[in-house]
Amino acid sequence: MDFNKIKELAQSYEKDMTKFLRDLVKIPGESCGEKGHIDRIAEEMRKVGFDKVEIDPMGNVLGYMGSGETLIGYDAHIDTVGIGNINNWEFDPYEGFETETEIGGRGTSDQLGGIVSSVYGAKIMKELGLLSDKYTVLVTGTVQEEDCDGLCWQYIINEDKVKPEFVVITEPTDGNIYRGQRGRMEIRVDVKGISCHGSAPERGENAIYKMADILQEVRELNNKLHYDPFLGKGTLAVSEIFFTSPSRCAVADSCAISIDRRLTDGETYEMALDEIRALPTVRKYDAVVSMYKYERPSYTDLVYPTDCYFPTWVIPEDHAATQAMVESYQGMFGEPKVDKWTFSTNGVSIMGRYGIPCIGFGPGKEAQAHAPNEKTWKADLVKCAAVYAALPTLYCK
């Protein structure tokens, strides 16, 4: 394999990739509103010569290159979070900016850069004759990940009947190769009270006070969760609190909290729920502990309900997909660092639910995700496109 030729061709497409990314940034595309992103990606796929481009009923775009037996996937979620407080931005998040080395704008690192490098990685494979009868490349631009990571791939696997041999997750990896992540789940705790007039609170049962007791034990539970040597410790954080009361002059008759639970290797959703159910004050107040369900329609109005459980996954260092990614990187850029993500990706379904191996390598930096003044680096787009182009041939040799 001529690694230098791959690098040179990837570098020659820097301007094309920059334009493609800047076009995507200018189109708002939060979860359930991604149609503009999908249409623009499909347009670029057709322009660079994909053999088949489809948009499925959920709204995901699937582009195929080649006709070989082994299907190798490259996944990029193409929805973004919102912009938050505009006063925290030093530039227009949708107009973005460009310098000689950087591209700014919402979604540049998380993770529109991933679809850009994937599309051009496939173009390089075709242009250099790397496609063979051994493999077909599938590049997916997937929806609703920021809302419900992995839901898109539940649909692709179960309904589109598409099942790659392995998938490259193109979320930002700080220039490293990532082989796993903690899972997560969204938990709700509800406790009931009895309302009464605020002038005589002893007549009722204040649900907020009950929840205050529960919160102390939930906070302490975080310090006792399981630790894994590679992925680190399981964690939990209370993210929301709700209540009901007849008025501001009455005792609250219900209170609820949401918990963001991060699951390390060896933890299950049943274990996480049971740990909270076992807390003394949860039992004392007959609190109800449950898992949220996601039922928000996609931009095509399709509803595909799922539990808000996103399993942990880890691919071994000696797995063929890991080794092929390392070899591809080594051939062009030296020795890579192999590590893991802090946050969650679509791998929670691809590998966590369905056991399809995932390996991570993508442009941008994790710390840019969801942050104001988000940016990525042109060199990352080029490097990832080059590594993506070499990977399938090395895997199938």
Backbone hydrogen bonds in HBPLUS format (Angstrom, degrees):
<---DONOR---> <-ACCEPTOR-->    atom                        ^
c    i                          cat <-CA-CA->   ^        H-A-AA   ^      H-
h    n   atom  resd res      DA  || num        DHA   H-A  angle D-A-AA Bond
n    s   type  num  typ     dist DA aas  dist angle  dist       angle   num
A0006-ILE N   A0002-ASP O   3.27 MM   4  6.65 155.3  2.34 148.8 155.4     1
A0007-LYS N   A0003-PHE O   2.96 MM   4  6.26 165.0  1.98 154.8 158.5     2
A0008-GLU N   A0004-ASN O   2.90 MM   4  6.11 162.5  1.93 150.8 155.6     3
A0009-LEU N   A0005-LYS O   2.97 MM   4  6.14 159.5  2.02 147.2 152.5     4
A0010-ALA N   A0006-ILE O   2.92 MM   4  6.12 162.4  1.95 153.3 158.4     5
A0011-GLN N   A0007-LYS O   2.92 MM   4  6.14 160.9  1.96 150.9 156.1     6
A0012-SER N   A0008-GLU O   3.02 MM   4  6.25 145.0  2.14 140.6 150.1     7
A0013-TYR N   A0010-ALA O   3.08 MM   3  5.36 148.8  2.18 105.4 114.7     8
A0014-GLU N   A0011-GLN O   3.14 MM   3  5.38 162.9  2.17 115.5 115.7     9
A0017-MET N   A0013-TYR O   2.90 MM   4  6.11 165.2  1.93 161.1 164.9    10
A0018-THR N   A0014-GLU O   2.88 MM   4  6.04 156.4  1.93 149.3 156.4    11
A0019-LYS N   A0015-LYS O   2.98 MM   4  6.17 162.2  2.01 148.5 152.5    12
A0020-PHE N   A0016-ASP O   3.00 MM   4  6.19 163.5  2.03 148.4 153.1    13
A0021-LEU N   A0017-MET O   2.92 MM   4  6.12 164.9  1.94 151.8 155.5    14
A0022-ARG N   A0018-THR O   2.93 MM   4  6.11 164.6  1.95 152.0 156.6    15
A0023-ASP N   A0019-LYS O   2.88 MM   4  6.07 152.5  1.96 150.1 157.7    16
A0024-LEU N   A0020-PHE O   3.11 MM   4  6.41 155.8  2.17 146.7 152.6    17
A0025-VAL N   A0021-LEU O   2.97 MM   4  6.25 158.0  2.02 153.5 159.5    18
A0026-LYS N   A0022-ARG O   3.24 MM   4  6.40 149.3  2.34 142.7 149.1    19
A0027-ILE N   A0024-LEU O   3.05 MM   3  5.40 156.3  2.11 109.9 117.5    20
A0080-THR N   A0029-GLY O   2.93 MM  51  5.90 144.5  2.06 128.0 136.7    21
A0033-GLY N   A0030-GLU O   2.81 MM   3  5.34 142.5  1.95 147.8 147.5    22
A0037-HIS N   A0034-GLU O   2.92 MM   3  5.34 118.8  2.30 112.9 128.1    23
A0038-ILE N   A0034-GLU O   3.00 MM   4  6.25 164.8  2.03 160.8 165.7    24
A0039-ASP N   A0035-LYS O   2.93 MM   4  6.12 168.7  1.94 158.9 161.1    25
A0040-ARG N   A0036-GLY O   3.14 MM   4  6.23 158.1  2.19 142.2 148.1    26
A0041-ILE N   A0037-HIS O   2.93 MM   4  6.15 155.3  1.99 153.0 160.1    27
A0042-ALA N   A0038-ILE O   2.92 MM   4  6.14 165.2  1.94 155.3 159.1    28
A0043-GLU N   A0039-ASP O   3.02 MM   4  6.20 153.6  2.10 142.7 149.9    29
A0044-GLU N   A0040-ARG O   3.08 MM   4  6.37 155.4  2.14 143.2 148.9    30
A0045-MET N   A0041-ILE O   2.88 MM   4  6.15 160.6  1.92 156.3 161.8    31
A0046-ARG N   A0042-ALA O   3.06 MM   4  6.27 162.0  2.09 149.5 153.5    32
A0047-LYS N   A0043-GLU O   3.01 MM   4  6.21 152.7  2.09 143.4 151.6    33
A0048-VAL N   A0044-GLU O   3.01 MM   4  6.24 155.4  2.08 154.5 158.6    34
A0050-PHE N   A0045-MET O   3.05 MM   5  5.53 169.9  2.06 154.7 152.6    35
A0049-GLY N   A0046-ARG O   3.30 MM   3  5.30 153.4  2.38  99.0 106.8    36
A0051-ASP N   A0064-TYR O   2.88 MM  13  5.75 128.7  2.15 150.1 164.9    37
A0052-LYS N   A0064-TYR O   3.34 MM  12  5.11 153.4  2.41 136.0 135.9    38
A0064-TYR N   A0052-LYS O   2.76 MM  12  5.11 166.9  1.78 157.6 161.9    39
A0054-GLU N   A0062-LEU O   2.86 MM   8  5.18 163.2  1.89 146.8 152.5    40
A0062-LEU N   A0054-GLU O   2.73 MM   8  5.18 165.0  1.75 155.3 160.4    41
A0056-ASP N   A0060-ASN O   2.90 MM   4  5.53 150.8  1.98 157.7 162.7    42
A0059-GLY N   A0056-ASP O   2.87 MM   3  5.26 135.2  2.08 111.0 123.9    43
A0061-VAL N   A0141-GLY O   3.04 MM  80  5.11 164.5  2.06 146.6 148.5    44
A0141-GLY N   A0061-VAL O   2.90 MM  80  5.11 161.0  1.94 147.4 153.8    45
A0063-GLY N   A0139-VAL O   2.86 MM  76  5.11 170.4  1.87 152.3 155.6    46
A0139-VAL N   A0063-GLY O   2.82 MM  76  5.11 165.7  1.84 153.1 157.5    47
A0065-MET N   A0137-VAL O   2.87 MM  72  5.08 152.0  1.95 148.2 153.8    48
A0137-VAL N   A0065-MET O   2.83 MM  72  5.08 171.5  1.84 159.2 157.6    49
A0068-GLY N   A0135-TYR O   3.17 MM  67  3.81 138.0  2.35 105.1  98.0    50
A0070-THR N   A0134-LYS O   2.97 MM  64  6.01 162.7  2.00 135.1 136.8    51
A0136-THR N   A0070-THR O   2.73 MM  66  5.99 153.9  1.79 150.8 153.0    52
A0165-GLU N   A0071-LEU O   2.71 MM  94  5.68 165.6  1.73 161.3 163.3    53
A0072-ILE N   A0136-THR O   2.91 MM  64  6.26 165.7  1.93 168.9 173.7    54
A0138-LEU N   A0072-ILE O   2.88 MM  66  6.02 162.3  1.91 152.9 152.8    55
A0073-GLY N   A0166-PHE O   2.99 MM  93  6.23 172.0  1.99 159.9 158.8    56
A0168-VAL N   A0073-GLY O   2.75 MM  95  6.04 162.3  1.78 142.1 145.1    57
A0074-TYR N   A0138-LEU O   2.75 MM  64  6.16 140.6  1.90 161.6 170.9    58
A0140-THR N   A0074-TYR O   2.90 MM  66  6.24 165.1  1.92 160.8 164.7    59
A0075-ASP N   A0168-VAL O   2.89 MM  93  6.17 165.2  1.91 163.8 168.0    60
A0170-THR N   A0075-ASP O   3.09 MM  95  6.02 164.2  2.12 171.4 170.1    61
A0076-ALA N   A0140-THR O   2.97 MM  64  6.17 153.9  2.04 157.7 165.8    62
A0142-THR N   A0076-ALA O   2.91 MM  66  6.15 156.1  1.97 137.7 145.4    63
A0078-ILE N   A0142-THR O   2.83 MM  64  5.76 159.9  1.87 156.4 158.5    64
A0088-ASN N   A0085-ASN O   2.94 MM   3  5.71 166.4  1.95 124.4 129.0    65
A0089-TRP N   A0086-ILE O   3.08 MM   3  5.46 164.8  2.10 113.2 117.7    66
A0096-GLY N   A0092-ASP O   2.75 MM   4  5.62 159.5  1.79 153.4 160.0    67
A0106-ARG N   A0093-PRO O   2.86 MM  13  5.22 161.7  1.89 137.0 141.7    68
A0097-PHE N   A0104-GLY O   3.26 MM   7  4.88 146.8  2.37 109.2 112.3    69
A0104-GLY N   A0097-PHE O   2.85 MM   7  4.88 166.1  1.86 136.1 140.7    70
A0099-THR N   A0102-GLU O   2.99 MM   3  5.18 165.0  2.01 143.0 145.9    71
A0378-LYS N   A0101-THR O   2.92 MM 277  5.54 160.9  1.96 141.8 148.0    72
A0103-ILE N   A0376-THR O   3.03 MM 273  5.42 158.3  2.07 140.4 142.5    73
A0376-THR N   A0103-ILE O   2.84 MM 273  5.42 148.9  1.93 150.3 160.6    74
A0105-GLY N   A0374-GLU O   2.87 MM 269  5.55 164.6  1.90 150.2 151.0    75
A0108-THR N   A0105-GLY O   3.20 MM   3  5.71 163.8  2.23 138.5 136.5    76
A0112-LEU N   A0107-GLY O   2.74 MM   5  5.45 156.7  1.79 159.4 167.3    77
A0114-GLY N   A0111-GLN O   3.10 MM   3  5.58 141.0  2.26 106.8 116.3    78
A0116-VAL N   A0112-LEU O   3.30 MM   4  6.60 158.6  2.35 148.9 154.9    79
A0117-SER N   A0113-GLY O   3.04 MM   4  6.29 169.1  2.05 157.1 158.1    80
A0118-SER N   A0114-GLY O   3.04 MM   4  6.11 152.4  2.12 140.8 149.0    81
A0119-VAL N   A0115-ILE O   2.97 MM   4  6.05 166.9  1.98 150.1 152.9    82
A0120-TYR N   A0116-VAL O   3.17 MM   4  6.39 165.6  2.19 151.0 154.8    83
A0121-GLY N   A0117-SER O   2.76 MM   4  5.80 138.3  1.93 139.3 151.6    84
A0122-ALA N   A0118-SER O   3.04 MM   4  6.29 157.5  2.09 150.3 154.3    85
A0123-LYS N   A0119-VAL O   3.12 MM   4  6.42 149.4  2.22 137.7 146.5    86
A0124-ILE N   A0120-TYR O   2.97 MM   4  6.14 154.2  2.04 142.2 148.0    87
A0125-MET N   A0121-GLY O   3.08 MM   4  6.40 156.4  2.14 145.3 151.3    88
A0126-LYS N   A0122-ALA O   3.11 MM   4  6.41 160.3  2.15 149.9 154.0    89
A0127-GLU N   A0123-LYS O   2.90 MM   4  6.10 164.0  1.92 152.5 157.4    90
A0128-LEU N   A0124-ILE O   2.95 MM   4  6.01 155.4  2.01 154.3 158.7    91
A0130-LEU N   A0125-MET O   2.82 MM   5  4.82 147.4  1.92 155.1 155.4    92
A0129-GLY N   A0126-LYS O   3.24 MM   3  5.21 160.0  2.28 102.1 107.9    93
A0148-CYS N   A0144-GLN O   2.77 MM   4  5.87 163.5  1.80 155.5 160.9    94
A0151-LEU N   A0148-CYS O   3.10 MM   3  5.87 167.6  2.12 143.4 146.4    95
A0153-TRP N   A0150-GLY O   3.05 MM   3  5.27 121.1  2.41 101.1 115.3    96
A0154-GLN N   A0150-GLY O   3.00 MM   4  6.37 142.2  2.15 150.2 161.8    97
A0154-GLN N   A0151-LEU O   3.08 MM   3  5.04 124.4  2.41  95.0 109.9    98
A0155-TYR N   A0151-LEU O   3.11 MM   4  6.49 153.9  2.18 151.3 157.5    99
A0156-ILE N   A0152-CYS O   2.93 MM   4  6.25 159.1  1.97 144.4 150.7   100
A0157-ILE N   A0153-TRP O   2.97 MM   4  5.88 166.7  1.99 142.9 146.2   101
A0158-ASN N   A0154-GLN O   2.93 MM   4  5.85 161.5  1.96 142.9 148.9   102
A0159-GLU N   A0155-TYR O   2.75 MM   4  5.20 153.6  1.82 139.0 148.3   103
A0160-ASP N   A0155-TYR O   3.14 MM   5  6.61 154.7  2.21 146.1 152.5   104
A0162-VAL N   A0156-ILE O   3.14 MM   6  5.86 170.1  2.15 144.6 146.6   105
A0167-VAL N   A0357-PRO O   2.94 MM 190  6.41 154.5  2.01 152.1 160.3   106
A0359-ILE N   A0167-VAL O   3.04 MM 192  6.53 150.1  2.13 153.0 160.0   107
A0169-ILE N   A0359-ILE O   2.86 MM 190  6.02 153.1  1.94 137.5 146.4   108
A0361-PHE N   A0169-ILE O   3.04 MM 192  6.36 155.7  2.10 159.0 165.4   109
A0173-THR N   A0362-GLY O   3.19 MM 189  5.37 152.3  2.27 135.0 127.8   110
A0176-ASN N   A0173-THR O   2.87 MM   3  5.31 165.8  1.89 120.9 125.6   111
A0174-ASP N   A0364-GLY O   3.09 MM 190  5.88 142.5  2.24 147.1 154.8   112
A0177-ILE N   A0337-LYS O   2.97 MM 160  6.23 170.9  1.98 163.6 166.7   113
A0339-ASP N   A0177-ILE O   2.76 MM 162  6.18 157.8  1.81 156.5 164.2   114
A0178-TYR N   A0360-GLY O   2.79 MM 182  4.57 159.6  1.83 129.0 135.6   115
A0360-GLY N   A0178-TYR O   2.68 MM 182  4.57 158.8  1.72 165.2 159.8   116
A0179-ARG N   A0339-ASP O   2.92 MM 160  6.31 156.9  1.97 161.9 157.9   117
A0315-ILE N   A0179-ARG O   2.87 MM 136  5.40 165.7  1.89 155.0 159.3   118
A0341-TRP N   A0180-GLY O   3.07 MM 161  6.49 158.0  2.12 166.7 164.3   119
A0181-GLN N   A0313-TRP O   3.09 MM 132  5.96 152.9  2.16 165.0 169.5   120
A0313-TRP N   A0181-GLN O   3.43 MM 132  5.96 167.1  2.45 158.3 161.5   121
A0183-GLY N   A0263-LEU O   2.75 MM  80  4.69 146.8  1.86 153.8 150.3   122
A0263-LEU N   A0183-GLY O   2.70 MM  80  4.69 155.4  1.76 114.3 122.6   123
A0184-ARG N   A0310-PHE O   2.75 MM 126  5.09 152.3  1.82 140.0 149.7   124
A0310-PHE N   A0184-ARG O   2.76 MM 126  5.09 160.6  1.80 172.9 166.8   125
A0185-MET N   A0261-ARG O   2.86 MM  76  5.31 137.6  2.04 146.8 157.7   126
A0261-ARG N   A0185-MET O   3.07 MM  76  5.31 167.5  2.08 167.1 165.5   127
A0186-GLU N   A0308-CYS O   3.05 MM 122  5.61 150.3  2.14 156.6 160.4   128
A0292-TYR N   A0186-GLU O   3.00 MM 106  5.76 169.8  2.01 155.2 158.0   129
A0187-ILE N   A0259-ILE O   3.02 MM  72  4.98 168.9  2.03 148.6 150.2   130
A0259-ILE N   A0187-ILE O   2.77 MM  72  4.98 153.0  1.84 146.8 150.2   131
A0188-ARG N   A0290-SER O   2.86 MM 102  5.33 165.3  1.88 147.9 150.6   132
A0290-SER N   A0188-ARG O   2.92 MM 102  5.33 165.3  1.94 156.9 161.6   133
A0189-VAL N   A0257-ILE O   3.03 MM  68  5.38 157.1  2.09 148.3 154.5   134
A0257-ILE N   A0189-VAL O   2.98 MM  68  5.38 147.6  2.09 143.4 153.7   135
A0190-ASP N   A0288-VAL O   2.87 MM  98  5.09 160.2  1.91 145.0 151.5   136
A0288-VAL N   A0190-ASP O   2.81 MM  98  5.09 157.0  1.87 149.3 154.8   137
A0191-VAL N   A0255-CYS O   2.90 MM  64  5.50 159.8  1.94 167.4 173.0   138
A0255-CYS N   A0191-VAL O   3.01 MM  64  5.50 150.9  2.10 159.2 162.6   139
A0193-GLY N   A0253-ASP O   2.80 MM  60  4.09 156.1  1.85 122.5 114.6   140
A0194-ILE N   A0205-GLU O   2.83 MM  11  4.68 150.1  1.91 122.1 132.0   141
A0205-GLU N   A0194-ILE O   2.89 MM  11  4.68 158.2  1.94 126.2 133.2   142
A0251-VAL N   A0196-CYS O   3.00 MM  55  5.43 157.5  2.05 150.1 156.8   143
A0200-ALA N   A0197-HIS O   3.05 MM   3  5.76 164.0  2.08 121.0 125.8   144
A0198-GLY N   A0249-CYS O   2.70 MM  51  4.86 156.6  1.75 138.8 130.3   145
A0203-ARG N   A0200-ALA O   3.05 MM   3  6.01 172.0  2.06 131.2 133.7   146
A0204-GLY N   A0201-PRO O   3.15 MM   3  5.73 162.3  2.18 116.5 121.4   147
A0210-LYS N   A0206-ASN O   3.19 MM   4  6.59 156.3  2.25 148.5 155.2   148
A0207-ALA N   A0252-ALA O   3.09 MM  45  5.53 176.2  2.10 138.6 138.3   149
A0211-MET N   A0207-ALA O   2.95 MM   4  6.19 159.4  1.99 145.3 150.8   150
A0212-ALA N   A0208-ILE O   2.87 MM   4  6.12 142.4  2.01 141.9 152.9   151
A0213-ASP N   A0209-TYR O   3.21 MM   4  6.58 149.6  2.31 146.4 152.2   152
A0213-ASP N   A0210-LYS O   3.15 MM   3  5.35 122.4  2.50  99.2 112.3   153
A0214-ILE N   A0210-LYS O   3.12 MM   4  6.50 158.3  2.17 147.3 153.5   154
A0215-LEU N   A0211-MET O   2.79 MM   4  5.98 157.9  1.84 154.0 159.6   155
A0216-GLN N   A0212-ALA O   3.37 MM   4  6.62 149.6  2.47 141.4 146.8   156
A0217-GLU N   A0214-ILE O   3.08 MM   3  5.37 118.9  2.47 102.9 117.2   157
A0218-VAL N   A0214-ILE O   2.91 MM   4  6.20 155.1  1.98 154.8 163.1   158
A0219-ARG N   A0215-LEU O   2.90 MM   4  6.06 163.2  1.93 151.1 154.9   159
A0220-GLU N   A0216-GLN O   3.17 MM   4  6.37 153.3  2.25 138.2 145.1   160
A0221-LEU N   A0217-GLU O   2.91 MM   4  6.10 144.7  2.04 142.2 152.0   161
A0223-ASN N   A0220-GLU O   3.07 MM   3  5.66 145.6  2.19 113.2 121.5   162
A0224-LYS N   A0221-LEU O   2.90 MM   3  5.30 161.6  1.93 117.4 123.7   163
A0234-GLY N   A0226-HIS O   2.85 MM   8  5.62 164.4  1.88 172.3 176.2   164
A0228-ASP N   A0232-GLY O   2.87 MM   4  4.79 161.7  1.90 117.5 123.8   165
A0232-GLY N   A0228-ASP O   2.80 MM   4  4.79 140.2  1.96 132.8 141.0   166
A0235-THR N   A0262-ARG O   3.07 MM  27  5.04 146.4  2.19 126.2 136.5   167
A0262-ARG N   A0235-THR O   2.75 MM  27  5.04 156.7  1.80 143.0 150.8   168
A0237-ALA N   A0260-ASP O   2.96 MM  23  5.19 141.5  2.11 131.1 143.2   169
A0260-ASP N   A0237-ALA O   2.79 MM  23  5.19 167.6  1.80 161.6 158.8   170
A0239-SER N   A0258-SER O   2.91 MM  19  5.55 153.6  1.98 135.5 144.1   171
A0258-SER N   A0240-GLU O   3.01 MM  18  4.95 155.1  2.07 125.8 128.9   172
A0242-PHE N   A0256-ALA O   2.78 MM  14  5.09 161.8  1.82 150.1 152.7   173
A0256-ALA N   A0242-PHE O   2.93 MM  14  5.09 159.2  1.97 135.1 137.3   174
A0244-THR N   A0254-SER O   3.14 MM  10  5.27 152.4  2.22 130.5 130.2   175
A0253-ASP N   A0244-THR O   2.91 MM   9  5.88 139.4  2.08 140.7 153.3   176
A0267-GLU N   A0264-THR O   3.11 MM   3  5.80 154.9  2.17 146.3 145.5   177
A0272-ALA N   A0268-THR O   3.05 MM   4  6.36 158.4  2.10 148.9 154.5   178
A0273-LEU N   A0269-TYR O   2.99 MM   4  6.21 160.7  2.03 149.8 154.1   179
A0274-ASP N   A0270-GLU O   2.93 MM   4  6.07 163.2  1.96 149.1 154.4   180
A0275-GLU N   A0271-MET O   2.96 MM   4  6.13 149.6  2.06 148.4 155.8   181
A0277-ARG N   A0273-LEU O   2.97 MM   4  6.24 160.9  2.01 152.2 158.4   182
A0278-ALA N   A0274-ASP O   2.96 MM   4  6.02 135.5  2.17 142.0 152.0   183
A0279-LEU N   A0276-ILE O   3.15 MM   3  5.43 162.0  2.18 109.7 115.3   184
A0282-VAL N   A0279-LEU O   3.10 MM   3  5.29 121.6  2.46 103.5 118.4   185
A0283-ARG N   A0279-LEU O   3.07 MM   4  6.38 160.0  2.11 160.5 166.1   186
A0284-LYS N   A0280-PRO O   2.81 MM   4  6.00 156.4  1.86 147.0 154.9   187
A0285-TYR N   A0281-THR O   2.99 MM   4  5.98 158.6  2.03 143.7 147.2   188
A0287-ALA N   A0282-VAL O   2.98 MM   5  5.07 156.1  2.04 149.8 153.5   189
A0286-ASP N   A0283-ARG O   3.28 MM   3  5.05 162.9  2.31 100.4 105.2   190
A0308-CYS N   A0292-TYR O   2.86 MM  16  5.38 163.3  1.89 150.7 144.9   191
A0294-TYR N   A0306-THR O   2.78 MM  12  5.42 165.6  1.80 170.0 171.3   192
A0306-THR N   A0294-TYR O   3.11 MM  12  5.42 147.9  2.22 142.6 151.9   193
A0298-SER N   A0302-LEU O   2.84 MM   4  5.28 159.7  1.88 142.5 146.5   194
A0301-ASP N   A0298-SER O   2.82 MM   3  5.09 160.0  1.85 118.8 121.7   195
A0319-HIS N   A0316-PRO O   3.22 MM   3  5.28 166.9  2.24 106.5 109.1   196
A0323-GLN N   A0319-HIS O   2.94 MM   4  6.20 167.2  1.96 160.8 164.5   197
A0324-ALA N   A0320-ALA O   2.91 MM   4  6.00 152.8  1.99 142.3 149.7   198
A0325-MET N   A0321-ALA O   3.06 MM   4  6.21 157.2  2.12 144.4 150.1   199
A0326-VAL N   A0322-THR O   2.96 MM   4  6.23 161.9  1.99 152.1 157.3   200
A0327-GLU N   A0323-GLN O   2.87 MM   4  6.04 159.6  1.91 146.9 152.8   201
A0328-SER N   A0324-ALA O   2.90 MM   4  6.06 155.9  1.96 145.4 152.0   202
A0329-TYR N   A0325-MET O   3.00 MM   4  6.22 162.0  2.04 150.0 154.4   203
A0330-GLN N   A0326-VAL O   2.83 MM   4  6.03 166.7  1.84 153.8 158.1   204
A0331-GLY N   A0327-GLU O   3.01 MM   4  6.10 154.2  2.08 146.1 151.9   205
A0332-MET N   A0329-TYR O   3.09 MM   3  5.62 153.1  2.16 112.9 120.6   206
A0333-PHE N   A0329-TYR O   2.74 MM   4  5.61 166.4  1.75 171.8 176.8   207
A0348-VAL N   A0345-THR O   3.20 MM   3  6.20 173.4  2.20 125.3 126.3   208
A0349-SER N   A0346-ASN O   3.12 MM   3  5.92 154.2  2.19 121.5 125.9   209
A0350-ILE N   A0346-ASN O   3.26 MM   4  6.53 168.6  2.28 152.2 150.9   210
A0351-MET N   A0347-GLY O   3.00 MM   4  5.37 151.1  2.09 127.7 136.1   211
A0352-GLY N   A0347-GLY O   2.97 MM   5  6.31 168.1  1.98 157.4 160.8   212
A0353-ARG N   A0349-SER O   3.10 MM   4  4.59 142.8  2.24 103.3 114.3   213
A0354-TYR N   A0349-SER O   3.05 MM   5  6.25 148.6  2.16 162.2 168.6   214
A0356-ILE N   A0350-ILE O   2.93 MM   6  5.47 154.3  2.00 144.9 138.6   215
A0355-GLY N   A0351-MET O   2.99 MM   4  4.14 141.2  2.14 107.6 112.6   216
A0368-GLN N   A0365-LYS O   3.09 MM   3  5.58 153.5  2.17 112.0 119.8   217
A0369-ALA N   A0366-GLU O   2.96 MM   3  5.53 155.1  2.02 117.8 125.2   218
A0371-ALA N   A0368-GLN O   3.22 MM   3  5.41 165.2  2.24 123.3 124.6   219
A0380-ASP N   A0377-TRP O   2.96 MM   3  5.33 131.4  2.20 106.2 118.9   220
A0381-LEU N   A0377-TRP O   3.35 MM   4  6.85 151.2  2.44 148.9 156.2   221
A0382-VAL N   A0378-LYS O   3.17 MM   4  6.51 161.9  2.21 154.4 158.4   222
A0383-LYS N   A0379-ALA O   2.91 MM   4  6.07 166.9  1.93 148.7 152.8   223
A0384-CYS N   A0380-ASP O   2.93 MM   4  6.00 170.0  1.94 154.0 156.5   224
A0385-ALA N   A0381-LEU O   3.07 MM   4  6.18 161.8  2.11 145.0 150.4   225
A0386-ALA N   A0382-VAL O   3.06 MM   4  6.27 158.1  2.10 152.1 157.6   226
A0387-VAL N   A0383-LYS O   3.01 MM   4  6.27 166.1  2.03 153.6 157.0   227
A0388-TYR N   A0384-CYS O   2.82 MM   4  5.93 165.9  1.84 156.2 160.5   228
A0389-ALA N   A0385-ALA O   3.06 MM   4  6.16 150.3  2.15 139.9 147.4   229
A0390-ALA N   A0386-ALA O   3.28 MM   4  6.59 149.1  2.38 148.2 154.8   230
A0391-LEU N   A0387-VAL O   3.18 MM   4  6.19 144.3  2.31 148.6 157.8   231
A0394-LEU N   A0390-ALA O   3.40 MM   4  6.59 162.0  2.44 155.2 160.4   232
A0395-TYR N   A0391-LEU O   2.94 MM   4  6.16 153.4  2.01 157.1 165.8   233
A0396-CYS N   A0392-PRO O   2.94 MM   4  6.10 153.8  2.01 149.7 156.2   234
